[in-house]
């Protein structure tokens, strides 16, 4: 059964890889491992990486009912405070290997992932649950007051929350004032926080507003995709479909809608989520996994680790929503593709960052501020939960 295969893969491959990277001298996790599995012990440590590790081990402890993983979550939680700006609030983008501020950008995306990790830690019954609850709510209030405006959420800020340019979540030659990716993960964080604190109506309402913005502004029903980069007035800046983000959103949006909305409101979201999954299946699915993105009508063919993990989850969700066998077939085929092309077969390896369409490796590292256990561990944990 797929559930059993993924449980084994998670507990014998993914989680042990990350456990070995705990920095027992300075705290947290080592921030960089090259493609040859050499650890760069003096590399900066990213808040997104640390928050995602916190979420991973806290959720593994809860879903697998294995308290040993909570020890790893406690270690990640203990280091999270090193990213905190005690004067201005919020969390920095990164710190040095020793835990001093490095990149002091305050990005909305980064604040959201700190909430996401804290919410999982709360649900896992972490030792400092009450403290974590206060931190999560403080970050929620900060996003809603310091990172937002009348039109939605801003992107990047300086230490004092004055705006700065959004290089970190822009690409393809555009500088985005708003991004679908940031809104998606703010919504993801709010849904997780509401599951941890189901009485927090302000969290639910903020999540509901984010869901409505996806329907009204991010989703393009005529092109069957989410637009990616916008100016501050929500004018798209690029003719682009991010296949990975669309298939990820196809299940994340449904998950958030089920968590935050009354059943009577779910219909339009179900339709959008199925449409996104169907579009990705028809346009980007191959016998070698999912293509990356399409810009100005040209596909980028690199097979990226997180895209492949989200593909399995997106097609699983679409199958559960529709009962259509083509989604189940695509899901099962995707797991075989991941094992063949993305999983690192070396004894001490995990997943490659990316491979070319022909299966040859790219030069990307095994670990850095974006390469984390969140996507692939979540793939396993969610299937285990749903099965």
C-alpha positions in Angstrom: 0.0 0.0 0.0 1.1 3.5 -0.7 0.6 4.5 2.9 3.0 1.9 4.1 5.6 2.7 1.5 5.5 6.4 2.4 5.7 5.7 6.1 8.8 3.6 5.6 10.3 6.2 3.2 9.7 9.0 5.7 11.0 7.2 8.8 14.0 5.4 7.1 15.1 8.0 4.5 13.9 11.5 5.0 13.8 12.1 8.8 17.1 10.3 9.5 18.8 12.5 6.9 17.7 15.7 8.7 18.4 14.4 12.2 22.0 13.9 11.3 22.2 17.6 10.4 21.4 19.0 13.9 24.1 21.5 14.9 24.9 20.4 18.5 27.5 23.1 18.9 25.6 26.2 17.9 21.9 25.0 17.8 19.5 24.6 15.0 20.4 22.8 11.8 23.4 23.2 9.5 22.4 25.6 6.7 24.2 24.1 3.7 25.1 20.7 2.3 26.5 20.4 -1.2 25.6 17.8 -3.8 28.4 15.6 -2.6 27.0 15.6 0.9 29.7 17.8 2.4 28.3 19.9 5.3 29.3 23.6 5.4 29.2 24.2 9.1 29.8 27.9 8.9 26.9 28.6 6.5 24.1 31.0 7.5 20.9 29.4 8.8 17.6 30.4 7.2 14.4 31.0 9.2 12.3 29.3 6.5 14.5 26.2 6.7 14.3 26.2 10.5 10.5 26.8 10.6 9.9 24.0 8.1 12.1 21.6 10.1 10.0 22.6 13.2 6.8 21.8 11.4 8.2 18.5 10.0 9.2 17.0 13.3 6.3 18.3 15.3 3.9 16.9 12.7 5.7 13.6 12.5 5.5 13.3 16.3 1.8 13.8 16.2 0.8 11.9 13.1 3.1 8.9 13.7 2.4 9.0 17.4 6.1 8.8 18.0 7.2 11.2 20.8 10.9 10.7 19.9 10.4 13.2 17.0 9.2 15.8 19.4 12.7 16.0 20.8 13.8 17.2 17.3 10.9 19.7 17.3 12.0 21.0 20.7 15.5 21.6 19.3 14.1 23.5 16.3 11.8 25.5 18.6 14.7 26.4 20.9 16.6 27.9 17.9 13.7 29.8 16.4 14.1 32.6 19.0 17.5 33.4 17.4 15.6 34.8 14.4 13.4 37.1 16.5 13.8 40.8 16.4 13.0 41.7 20.1 12.9 45.4 19.3 10.7 45.7 16.2 9.0 42.3 16.2 8.9 39.6 13.6 11.6 37.2 12.4 14.7 37.8 10.3 15.3 36.0 7.0 18.5 34.4 8.3 21.2 34.3 11.0 24.8 33.3 11.1 25.9 29.8 11.9 26.3 31.0 15.5 22.8 32.5 15.7 23.5 36.2 15.1 21.4 38.3 12.7 22.6 37.9 9.1 20.0 39.0 6.6 17.6 41.2 8.5 14.9 41.3 5.9 11.4 40.8 7.3 9.5 39.0 4.6 5.8 38.2 5.0 6.5 34.8 3.6 9.0 34.2 6.4 6.7 35.4 9.1 4.0 33.0 7.8 6.3 30.0 8.0 7.3 30.7 11.5 3.5 30.7 12.4 3.2 27.4 10.5 6.0 25.7 12.5 4.7 27.1 15.8 1.2 25.9 15.1 2.4 22.4 14.5 4.5 22.5 17.6 1.4 23.6 19.6 -0.7 20.7 18.2 2.1 18.3 19.0 2.0 19.3 22.7 5.4 20.8 22.8 7.0 21.5 26.1 6.7 25.3 25.6 3.2 25.2 24.1 1.9 28.3 25.9 4.9 30.4 25.0 4.6 29.2 21.4 0.9 30.1 21.3 1.8 33.7 22.3 4.6 33.9 19.7 2.3 32.6 16.9 -0.5 35.0 17.7 2.0 37.9 17.9 3.3 37.0 14.4 -0.3 36.8 13.2 -1.1 40.3 14.5 2.2 41.5 13.0 1.3 40.2 9.5 -2.2 41.7 9.8 -0.9 45.1 10.9 2.7 45.6 9.7 2.8 43.5 6.6 -0.7 44.4 5.1 -2.4 47.3 3.5 -5.9 48.0 2.2 -5.2 45.8 -0.8 -3.7 42.8 0.8 -0.2 41.7 1.9 3.1 43.4 1.1 6.2 41.3 0.5 9.6 42.4 1.8 10.4 44.9 4.6 13.4 46.3 6.4 13.9 45.8 10.2 11.5 48.6 11.0 8.9 47.3 8.5 9.4 50.0 5.9 9.0 48.4 2.5 12.0 47.2 0.4 12.2 45.6 -3.0 11.1 42.0 -3.3 14.1 40.2 -4.9 13.6 37.1 -2.7 10.2 36.1 -4.2 10.6 37.7 -7.7 12.1 36.1 -10.8 12.0 36.0 -14.6 13.0 39.6 -14.8 10.1 41.1 -12.9 9.9 42.8 -9.5 6.6 41.8 -7.9 4.7 44.0 -5.5 2.5 41.1 -4.6 2.9 37.4 -5.2 0.6 34.4 -5.3 3.2 32.4 -3.5 3.2 34.6 -0.4 -0.6 34.7 -0.2 -0.7 30.9 -0.5 1.6 30.4 2.4 0.0 33.0 4.6 -3.2 31.2 4.0 -1.5 27.8 4.8 -0.2 29.2 8.0 -3.5 30.7 9.1 -5.3 27.4 8.4 -2.7 25.5 10.5 -3.0 28.1 13.3 -6.8 27.8 13.3 -6.5 24.1 13.6 -4.2 24.6 16.6 -6.5 27.3 18.1 -10.0 26.7 16.7 -11.5 29.5 18.8 -9.5 32.3 17.2 -12.1 33.9 15.0 -9.7 36.7 13.9 -7.5 34.0 12.4 -10.4 32.3 10.6 -11.6 35.6 9.2 -8.2 36.5 7.9 -7.9 33.1 6.3 -11.3 33.5 4.7 -10.3 36.9 3.2 -7.2 35.2 1.7 -9.3 32.4 0.2 -11.7 35.0 -1.3 -8.7 36.9 -2.8 -7.6 33.7 -4.6 -11.0 33.3 -6.2 -11.3 37.0 -7.1 -7.8 37.9 -8.1 -5.3 35.1 -8.2 -7.3 32.5 -10.1 -7.7 32.9 -13.9 -10.6 30.6 -14.8 -10.1 31.4 -18.5 -6.5 30.2 -18.5 -7.1 27.5 -15.8 -4.3 28.7 -13.7 -3.2 31.0 -10.9 -1.4 34.1 -11.9 2.0 34.4 -10.2 3.5 37.9 -10.0 1.6 41.2 -9.7 2.1 44.8 -9.2 0.4 46.3 -6.1 -2.9 46.7 -8.0 -3.0 43.0 -8.9 -2.1 43.5 -12.5 -0.2 40.4 -13.7 3.4 41.1 -14.6 4.2 38.0 -16.6 2.5 35.4 -18.9 3.4 32.5 -16.6 2.0 29.2 -15.3 3.9 27.7 -12.4 2.8 24.1 -12.6 4.3 23.3 -9.2 2.5 26.1 -7.4 -0.8 25.3 -9.2 -0.8 21.7 -8.2 0.3 22.6 -4.7 -2.4 25.2 -4.4 -5.0 22.7 -5.8 -4.9 20.8 -2.5 -3.7 23.5 -0.1 -6.6 25.8 -1.1 -9.1 22.9 -0.6 -7.5 22.1 2.8 -7.8 25.7 3.9 -11.4 26.0 2.7 -12.5 22.9 4.5 -10.8 24.2 7.7 -12.0 27.9 7.5 -15.3 28.0 5.7 -18.8 26.9 6.2 -19.8 23.9 4.1 -22.2 26.1 2.1 -19.3 28.1 0.8 -17.1 25.3 -0.5 -18.6 24.8 -4.0 -16.6 27.5 -5.9 -13.4 26.4 -4.2 -13.9 22.8 -5.1 -14.4 23.8 -8.7 -11.3 25.9 -8.7 -9.1 23.2 -7.1 -10.2 20.5 -9.5 -9.7 22.9 -12.5 -6.2 23.6 -11.4 -5.3 19.9 -11.0 -6.9 19.0 -14.3 -5.0 21.8 -16.1 -1.7 20.7 -14.7 -2.4 17.0 -15.5 -3.2 17.9 -19.1 -0.4 20.5 -19.7 2.6 19.4 -17.7 2.4 15.7 -16.5 4.8 13.3 -18.3 6.2 9.9 -17.7 9.2 11.6 -16.2 7.3 13.7 -13.6 5.9 17.2 -13.7 7.4 20.0 -15.7 8.4 23.1 -13.7 6.7 26.1 -15.3 5.7 27.8 -18.6 6.7 31.4 -19.4 5.5 33.1 -22.5 4.5 29.7 -23.9 7.8 28.0 -23.3 8.1 25.1 -20.8 11.0 24.9 -18.4 11.6 21.2 -18.1 13.7 20.8 -14.9 12.2 18.3 -12.5 12.4 19.9 -9.0 12.0 18.0 -5.8 9.2 20.1 -4.2 7.2 20.2 -7.5 7.3 16.4 -7.7 6.2 16.0 -4.1 3.3 18.4 -4.5 2.3 16.6 -7.7 1.6 13.4 -5.8 -0.5 15.3 -3.2 -2.4 17.4 -5.7 -3.5 14.4 -7.8 -4.4 12.4 -4.7 -6.6 15.3 -3.6 -8.2 15.6 -7.0 -9.0 11.9 -7.0 -10.6 12.2 -3.6 -12.7 15.1 -4.8 -13.8 13.6 -8.1 -13.3 9.9 -8.0 -11.7 10.1 -11.4 -9.3 7.2 -12.1 -7.0 9.3 -14.1 -5.9 11.3 -11.0 -5.3 8.1 -9.1 -3.3 6.6 -11.9 -1.2 9.8 -12.1 -0.7 9.8 -8.4 0.6 6.3 -8.3 2.8 6.8 -11.4 4.3 9.9 -9.7 5.5 8.0 -6.7 7.3 5.6 -9.0 8.8 8.6 -10.9 10.0 10.2 -7.6 11.7 7.0 -6.5 13.4 6.6 -9.9 14.5 10.2 -10.5 14.4 12.3 -7.4 15.3 10.1 -4.4 19.0 10.0 -3.7 20.1 6.4 -3.6 23.2 7.0 -1.6 23.1 5.6 1.9 23.2 9.0 3.6 21.2 10.9 0.9 17.7 12.2 0.8 16.1 13.8 -2.3 18.0 15.7 -5.0 17.1 19.3 -5.4 16.5 18.8 -9.1 17.3 16.8 -12.2 17.2 17.5 -15.9 14.4 16.0 -18.0 16.7 13.2 -19.0 17.3 12.3 -15.3 20.9 13.7 -15.0 21.7 15.8 -11.9 21.8 19.5 -11.8 24.4 21.4 -9.7 22.0 22.3 -6.9 22.9 21.5 -3.2 21.2 19.0 -1.0 20.4 21.6 1.7 20.2 25.4 1.7 17.7 27.9 2.9 15.0 26.7 0.5 15.9 23.0 0.3 14.2 21.4 3.3 12.1 18.4 4.5 8.8 20.2 4.4 7.5 19.2 1.0 8.5 15.6 0.9 7.8 14.8 4.5 4.4 16.5 4.2 3.7 14.4 1.1 4.3 11.3 3.2 2.5 12.5 6.3 -0.6 13.7 4.5 -1.1 10.4 2.6 -0.6 8.5 5.9 -3.2 10.7 7.5 -5.7 10.4 4.6 -5.4 6.6 4.1 
